[in-house]
Amino acid sequence: MVYNYDDINPDDYILSKSQVKRDMHALQALGESLIDMNEKQLANIPLSEEMLDAIYIARKLPPKEARRRQIQYIGRLMREGNHEEIKAAVEKMQNRSDQYVHRQHQIERYRDLLIEGDKQIFQTLVTSCPGLDVQHLRQLIRAAQKERDENKPPANARKLFGFIRDQLAAQD
């Protein structure tokens, strides 16, 4: 017998038991990440009242069997509800967090290179931030270099970091 695969409707496929379990565990993991979020983060996610109640209950439970069952319940609520919207909101929040961390690391690199005396980074910063107080930047760099040479706590390096962060934020 010859099968014509073009006539097969993808909606007719039945998910395997293993795939259903993988999907269920993924939703439970998503529910667990919701439990770890603070109130401000939860406010940005489209959750039903029933889901919020389940999350608050799970937070109060010790990390034993009862909490595991509550997480399973949260996963079930997600399967019945709008889990795609919840997942998208959590991913968007995670993406913003990743961008923030990347930006902080970039500022740290700039600060460290400026303290080491990298003139190319200095020039890049001056050209990319019009209106930058160059004299103040140079003072902060010298003070941070002096701190480093004298093995003092990095108070001026922190000031330099804050100055660079503020200048780059003004450009966004």
C-alpha positions as MATLAB code, in Angstrom:
seq = 'MVYNYDDINPDDYILSKSQVKRDMHALQALGESLIDMNEKQLANIPLSEEMLDAIYIARKLPPKEARRRQIQYIGRLMREGNHEEIKAAVEKMQNRSDQYVHRQHQIERYRDLLIEGDKQIFQTLVTSCPGLDVQHLRQLIRAAQKERDENKPPANARKLFGFIRDQLAAQD';
ca = [
       0.000    0.000    0.000;
       1.300    3.465   -0.922;
       0.657    6.340    1.464;
       0.192    9.881    0.281;
       1.570   12.026    3.098;
       0.261   15.237    1.527;
      -3.267   14.212    2.468;
      -2.472   13.878    6.184;
      -3.884   16.665    8.327;
      -1.442   17.782   11.083;
      -4.403   18.377   13.412;
      -5.135   14.648   13.299;
      -1.903   13.796   15.106;
      -2.264   12.711   18.699;
       0.429   13.859   21.103;
       2.404   11.102   22.715;
       2.125   10.565   26.439;
       5.756   11.616   26.784;
       5.119   14.907   24.986;
       2.115   15.629   27.180;
       4.272   15.040   30.274;
       7.056   17.277   28.943;
       4.525   20.052   28.318;
       3.055   19.548   31.785;
       6.487   19.759   33.446;
       7.319   22.897   31.451;
       4.151   24.576   32.717;
       4.953   23.504   36.272;
       8.440   25.015   35.924;
       6.837   28.214   34.648;
       4.524   28.151   37.661;
       7.503   27.707   39.973;
       9.165   30.768   38.457;
       5.963   32.712   39.151;
       6.142   31.694   42.810;
       9.637   33.187   43.054;
       8.585   36.558   41.588;
       7.822   39.608   43.688;
       4.513   41.499   43.693;
       5.637   44.105   41.166;
       6.696   41.440   38.686;
       3.475   39.472   39.152;
       1.445   42.613   38.465;
       2.903   42.701   34.928;
       1.731   39.175   34.129;
      -1.855   38.403   33.053;
      -2.905   36.054   35.867;
      -6.393   35.090   36.974;
      -7.483   35.525   40.582;
      -7.503   31.757   41.023;
      -3.915   31.572   39.746;
      -2.769   34.373   42.063;
      -4.403   32.653   45.027;
      -2.652   29.394   44.149;
       0.692   31.216   43.893;
       0.234   32.892   47.286;
      -0.668   29.561   48.876;
       2.392   27.876   47.325;
       4.651   30.589   48.752;
       3.479   29.765   52.268;
       4.039   26.020   51.961;
       7.335   24.397   52.975;
       9.330   22.876   50.111;
       7.921   19.401   50.675;
       5.151   17.305   49.189;
       2.372   19.854   49.728;
       4.270   22.496   47.757;
       4.932   20.005   44.956;
       1.203   19.257   44.722;
       0.411   22.970   44.741;
       2.862   23.509   41.864;
       1.115   20.708   39.970;
      -2.164   22.517   40.608;
      -0.686   25.756   39.240;
       0.427   23.823   36.153;
      -3.098   22.494   35.698;
      -4.532   25.993   36.014;
      -2.117   27.153   33.327;
      -3.106   24.342   30.980;
      -6.731   25.378   31.387;
      -5.976   29.105   31.105;
      -3.878   31.417   28.994;
      -0.450   29.862   29.496;
       0.887   31.259   26.208;
       0.276   34.850   27.366;
       1.834   34.111   30.743;
       4.870   32.510   29.131;
       5.305   35.463   26.747;
       5.090   37.966   29.626;
       7.658   36.035   31.695;
      10.030   35.782   28.712;
       9.666   39.503   28.024;
      10.482   40.254   31.661;
      13.485   37.914   31.546;
      14.700   39.551   28.340;
      14.568   43.002   29.968;
      16.499   41.648   32.930;
      19.148   40.165   30.629;
      19.481   43.486   28.789;
      19.905   45.314   32.099;
      22.653   42.920   33.213;
      24.395   43.246   29.841;
      24.248   47.047   30.126;
      25.714   46.953   33.648;
      28.591   44.761   32.456;
      29.258   47.116   29.555;
      29.449   50.077   31.937;
      31.820   48.141   34.210;
      34.087   47.404   31.238;
      34.091   51.081   30.250;
      34.922   52.105   33.822;
      37.747   49.571   34.162;
      39.261   50.525   30.808;
      39.048   54.233   31.636;
      40.817   53.633   34.949;
      43.501   51.657   33.088;
      43.993   54.697   30.843;
      42.426   53.494   27.581;
      42.188   56.651   25.456;
      40.112   54.955   22.750;
      37.270   54.194   25.179;
      37.519   57.746   26.515;
      37.153   59.134   23.000;
      34.289   56.719   22.213;
      32.444   57.839   25.331;
      32.986   61.524   24.558;
      31.759   61.187   20.962;
      28.782   58.970   21.800;
      27.559   61.265   24.602;
      27.275   64.840   23.345;
      27.066   67.307   26.194;
      29.317   65.142   28.377;
      31.257   67.100   30.999;
      34.740   66.009   29.872;
      36.524   67.818   32.697;
      34.383   66.085   35.333;
      34.963   62.728   33.634;
      38.731   63.261   33.700;
      38.584   64.225   37.397;
      36.650   61.059   38.225;
      39.124   58.930   36.262;
      42.132   60.503   38.022;
      40.526   60.073   41.443;
      39.708   56.421   40.703;
      43.267   55.796   39.473;
      44.661   57.378   42.626;
      42.389   55.183   44.744;
      43.539   52.094   42.902;
      47.213   53.011   43.293;
      46.792   53.618   47.032;
      44.697   50.455   47.545;
      41.795   52.438   48.968;
      38.135   51.414   48.801;
      36.703   52.145   45.324;
      34.417   55.067   46.214;
      35.520   57.161   43.220;
      35.322   54.134   40.928;
      31.668   53.825   41.979;
      31.134   57.520   41.256;
      32.721   57.017   37.830;
      30.441   54.039   37.210;
      27.371   56.108   38.144;
      28.497   58.991   35.944;
      28.999   56.711   32.921;
      25.638   55.005   33.564;
      23.848   58.355   33.752;
      25.485   59.634   30.582;
      24.623   56.507   28.607;
      21.059   56.497   29.978;
      20.636   60.094   28.824;
      21.457   58.935   25.286;
      18.753   56.245   25.204;
];
